[in-house]
Amino acid sequence: MSFLRFLMLLSLIVWLGGLIFFPVVAQTAFSVLPARHLAGLVVGRSLGILHWMGMISAVVFLASSLLFSRLSNGVARAFAPRNVLICLMLLLTLISQFGIIPRMDAIRASMGGVDAAPAESPARVQFDALHQWSTRVESGVLLLGVVVAYLTARSLV
């Protein structure tokens, strides 16, 4: 049972830690690299890695949580609040990884670079709007993750 608790907490720590550290990586890339295009490539690749870490963490968390619940209560509580929130986090991550990011990449490729396009060009406006949505989605995942951390810590005492 303690190993299942460990897996739940570890998966949550990995996911939240990555979400908290990602803005540091992004800011550093844009302030250190000589070209914004290069920084964008680093940040985009890092975000993809973060998303896969989140997807794997979600599966590990859910499997561990369901098994923990089954062994401790006799019933796998699939709709426990922490599990529902993890599913929402996973859904948002999937939307970002397979919906928002590919569209941003396509726009970036069609423009030949985001910074080269004027701020009022339709492609740049669309890219900036998608970037805002990407930021909102990642913030939502982080916020939900903090709530899951609280619910998990409270339930494991």
C-alpha positions as CSV (number, residue, x, y, z in Angstrom):
1,M,0.0,0.0,0.0
2,S,2.8,2.4,0.8
3,F,4.3,1.7,-2.6
4,L,1.0,2.8,-4.3
5,R,1.0,6.0,-2.2
6,F,4.6,6.6,-3.3
7,L,3.7,6.1,-7.0
8,M,0.7,8.5,-6.7
9,L,2.8,11.1,-5.1
10,L,5.8,10.6,-7.3
11,S,3.7,10.9,-10.5
12,L,2.1,14.1,-9.2
13,I,5.5,15.5,-8.1
14,V,7.0,14.8,-11.5
15,W,4.1,16.5,-13.3
16,L,3.7,19.5,-11.1
17,G,7.5,20.0,-10.9
18,G,7.7,20.0,-14.6
19,L,4.9,22.5,-14.9
20,I,6.5,24.8,-12.3
21,F,9.9,24.6,-13.9
22,F,8.8,25.0,-17.5
23,P,8.4,28.8,-17.4
24,V,11.9,29.0,-16.0
25,V,13.2,27.0,-19.0
26,A,11.2,29.2,-21.4
27,Q,12.4,32.5,-19.9
28,T,16.0,31.3,-19.9
29,A,15.8,30.2,-23.5
30,F,14.4,33.5,-24.7
31,S,16.9,35.5,-22.6
32,V,20.1,33.5,-23.4
33,L,19.8,32.1,-27.0
34,P,20.9,34.5,-29.7
35,A,17.7,34.1,-31.8
36,R,14.1,34.0,-30.7
37,H,13.5,31.3,-33.4
38,L,16.0,29.0,-31.6
39,A,14.5,29.8,-28.2
40,G,11.1,28.9,-29.7
41,L,12.4,25.5,-30.9
42,V,13.9,24.8,-27.4
43,V,10.7,25.8,-25.7
44,G,8.5,23.8,-28.1
45,R,10.6,20.7,-27.7
46,S,10.6,21.1,-23.9
47,L,6.8,21.5,-23.9
48,G,6.4,18.3,-25.9
49,I,8.5,16.5,-23.3
50,L,6.6,18.0,-20.5
51,H,3.3,16.9,-22.0
52,W,4.5,13.3,-22.4
53,M,5.7,13.4,-18.8
54,G,2.2,14.5,-17.8
55,M,0.5,11.8,-19.8
56,I,2.6,9.1,-18.3
57,S,2.2,10.6,-14.9
58,A,-1.6,10.6,-15.3
59,V,-1.7,6.9,-16.2
60,V,0.6,6.0,-13.3
61,F,-1.4,8.2,-10.9
62,L,-4.8,6.8,-12.0
63,A,-3.7,3.2,-11.9
64,S,-2.1,3.6,-8.5
65,S,-5.1,5.5,-7.1
66,L,-7.6,3.0,-8.3
67,L,-5.6,0.1,-7.0
68,F,-4.9,1.9,-3.7
69,S,-8.7,2.6,-3.3
70,R,-9.5,-1.0,-4.2
71,L,-7.1,-2.5,-1.7
72,S,-7.9,-0.1,1.1
73,N,-11.7,0.2,0.7
74,G,-12.7,-2.8,-1.4
75,V,-13.9,-0.6,-4.2
76,A,-11.9,1.2,-6.9
77,R,-13.4,4.7,-6.7
78,A,-13.0,5.8,-10.3
79,F,-14.9,9.0,-9.8
80,A,-13.1,10.1,-6.6
81,P,-12.4,13.9,-7.0
82,R,-8.6,13.4,-7.3
83,N,-9.1,10.9,-10.2
84,V,-11.6,13.2,-12.0
85,L,-9.3,16.1,-11.7
86,I,-6.3,14.0,-13.0
87,C,-8.5,13.1,-16.0
88,L,-9.2,16.8,-16.6
89,M,-5.5,17.6,-16.4
90,L,-4.8,14.8,-18.9
91,L,-7.6,16.0,-21.2
92,L,-6.1,19.6,-21.2
93,T,-2.6,18.2,-21.8
94,L,-3.9,16.2,-24.7
95,I,-5.7,19.2,-26.2
96,S,-2.5,21.2,-25.9
97,Q,-0.2,18.5,-27.3
98,F,-2.4,17.3,-30.2
99,G,-4.6,20.3,-30.9
100,I,-3.0,23.7,-30.0
101,I,0.7,22.9,-30.5
102,P,0.4,21.3,-34.0
103,R,-1.6,24.3,-35.2
104,M,1.0,26.7,-33.8
105,D,3.8,24.7,-35.5
106,A,2.0,24.8,-38.8
107,I,1.5,28.6,-38.6
108,R,5.1,29.1,-37.6
109,A,6.3,27.0,-40.5
110,S,4.0,28.9,-43.0
111,M,5.3,32.3,-41.7
112,G,9.0,31.3,-41.9
113,G,9.4,32.6,-38.3
114,V,7.0,34.3,-36.0
115,D,9.1,37.4,-35.4
116,A,9.4,38.0,-39.2
117,A,5.7,38.5,-39.5
118,P,4.1,41.9,-38.7
119,A,2.1,41.9,-35.5
120,E,-1.1,42.7,-37.4
121,S,-0.8,39.9,-40.0
122,P,-3.6,37.3,-39.8
123,A,-1.1,34.4,-39.3
124,R,0.7,36.3,-36.5
125,V,-2.6,37.2,-34.8
126,Q,-3.7,33.6,-35.0
127,F,-0.4,32.3,-33.6
128,D,-0.5,34.8,-30.7
129,A,-4.1,33.7,-29.9
130,L,-3.1,30.1,-29.9
131,H,-0.1,30.9,-27.7
132,Q,-2.4,32.6,-25.2
133,W,-4.6,29.5,-25.2
134,S,-1.6,27.3,-24.7
135,T,-0.6,29.4,-21.7
136,R,-4.1,29.3,-20.2
137,V,-4.3,25.5,-20.7
138,E,-0.9,24.9,-18.9
139,S,-2.0,27.3,-16.1
140,G,-5.2,25.3,-15.8
141,V,-3.3,22.0,-15.6
142,L,-1.1,23.5,-12.9
143,L,-4.0,24.8,-10.9
144,L,-5.8,21.5,-11.1
145,G,-2.6,19.7,-10.1
146,V,-2.3,21.8,-6.9
147,V,-5.9,20.9,-6.0
148,V,-5.1,17.2,-6.7
149,A,-2.0,17.5,-4.5
150,Y,-4.1,18.8,-1.6
151,L,-6.8,16.2,-2.0
152,T,-4.2,13.4,-2.3
153,A,-2.3,14.6,0.8
154,R,-5.5,14.9,2.8
155,S,-6.7,11.4,1.8
156,L,-3.5,9.6,2.4
157,V,-3.2,10.7,6.1
